[in-house]
Amino acid sequence: TMAQLRANAVMGASPIGAIVTLLGLAVSAYMTYSSMVDETSVKVKSLNELTSEAIDTKSSEISKLEQLYKAAVDESKGKDAQREAIERLQRLYPSYFGHMSEEDIRVGKLKTKYLELKEAIIASAKARAIEKEVERLTGEQLKLREKAIDGVSRERKIQRENQGSEDYGADDGVGLSFRTGDAVNESKARQQKILNDYKEANGALASKINDLTNMLIPLN
C-alpha cells in the first residue's frame, strides 16, 4: 500500500531503518525459501495406489462385465437367459465377442475373451491414472521452479541494496548489531541453498515422472 511505501521510505532514511528494512527482506526471502522446501515433500503415489485408483474408476464396468459373463455360462438359468447375456456382451464389446459361436462358448473361448477384456479395461484405466499422476507431478515441478525464481529474486534484491553500502555499527541503544557485508554474504548463501534444494527436489520429481512414463509403454 502507499502508506507502507511511505513508511519504508522513512525507515530507509536512517541506519536503523535500513537495518529493519533489510531484516524484513531477509525474513520474507526465508519464508519463500521455506515454502519452496515444503514442496520437496510432494507425495508421489505408488504403483499400488495408482492401480487401486484405476480399478475403482472402472469398478462399475468390471462388475457389469462379470455379471454378464456369469449369466452367459450359467446353464441353470436356461438357454434363453444365456443367449440374452451373450448378445448383450456382443453389443457392448463386439471386438471381443462379436463373432463368437455356441461352439466357441462350449470350448471355453468365452472365458478367454472375458479375461482378456477385463485385463484390457484395467490396463486402460491404469494408463490413464499414470498419465494423470505425470500431469500432476509436472505441475508440481512448475510450482517449484516459480518458488525458486521468486526466492532467488528476493535474495538478489537484498544483495543489490547492500552492494557498496556503508557498514553500520552495533551501538543503536538496543544491542542490535548489523553489517551490510554480512547481509550480502548471508543472502548469497541462502540463494545458493535455494538453488541446491530446487535442483534436488526437481531432480527427484523428474526421476519419478520418467519411471511413470516408462510404465506407460507396455500399457498403451
QUICOR-V597126 format. One line per field, one symbol per residue. burial: # if it has 9 or more other C-alpha atoms within 8 Angstrom, else .. A space follows every 50 residues. Layout:
burial: ???
//
This chain:
burial: .......#.###...#######..##.###.##.###.##.........# #.###..#...#..#..##.##.#..#...######.###..##.###.. ...##...###.##..##..###########.##..##.##..##.##.# ##.###.##..##....#...#....#####.##..##.##..##.##.. ##..#..##..##..#..#.
//
